[in-house]
Amino acid sequence: MDQSRYYLRVLVEEIHSAIVATIDKEGHPVTRAIDIMLCDKQGVYFLTAKGKDFYRQLIEQRYIALSAVKDGKAISLRGYVDNIGKEKLDEIFRKNPYMQKIYPGDTREALEVFCLSRASGEYFYISNPDHVFRDRIAIGAAEETAGGYYIGKSCTGCASCMEVCPQKCIEIASKTAVIDQHHCLHCGRCAEVCPAGAIERR
């Protein structure tokens, strides 16, 4: 299993609940808590009732941002959703039996399923504050986003950035500094102190 699919399983099985953002009729961001019910090679699945504003926003915008945090593990994703109607609804109710109490019997007919199928984001693990870990996630045709700070060829190897890095994730390699992206906080302190202006944010 690739890393992205492993992180999606963490989202579904360990974290489960997420905050999802869309845009309301006035153009303002709006958030709500939803449960992420399933995942497979196509993406992650959630559902909502057809009478909700959330449903209308999903149909019209077809794009969401979500964040989920539990026990020092955080996942954020941004991407496109597809309405798959009743597909996977029975599987969702089997794997999430508490839903049968919320929507008993045929009241589940109010629900439709959405799949976040093309998205990118990141996994962030901070249970050990001295040694955080981050990684990129990509679903479907989405490319992994390469955010953060990178050191260019104009680096002189002065080590000023190493001295101010809170995670000590910068080291000198072949006379220039290199940032270990899996442990970078993206705080930007290194770029602030670089006398050569060799560090840029992507």
Phi, psi and omega in degrees: 000132179286167185297320181301316180293326176297316180294327177294324176294322175300316180301315184284312191269330183256317182269305172074309182261141183222159172260125184244137181246137170225192180241136180275183184295336179271001180086013180263148176291142177223141183237157172206159178269131176226162175261135176269115196269322185213164168212151173204193184292345178278333182150207178243151188238141173215172181221164175203164181277145184294339181276357186271152174302324180302317179300312181299318180295320178297317180295318184282318188266325179057027181213138178221164166234138179224151175222139180220137184221135173196133175051043177081358178255132180228139177229133174233140181220146175224128179174193189264141179246148175242136174278118179250018174062234182271355180302134180072003181297315179297320179296320178299317181291327176293316184276347179229072189299339178298336179295333181293336177276329179285318179235079182287152174057223184275007176292345177295348178298342178287347189261149169225155187257142175237146178241123171279101194250340178225101187207158174224160181176209182209157173252136183225126183238119187232026180294333174250096186302336179282347185210072181290161179224135175225152178210158181270151178234139174223135178241136176063222184278358181292143177270148175295132179279133182255067180280177177108193183252138182228145183259126184270183185290344180280003177299135180260356180076027183287342178074012176300322180294322180299323184292333185255357183288119183293334181261359181052046183252021176243135177219159179272126178225122181056045174074358175236156181278150178226136179261128174282104187296338180287347182235003181284136178274351185063032182284335177084003181299322181299318180293326181294324187262353184293114182290338181267355183062033186272354186253126182234153176266132177258000000 
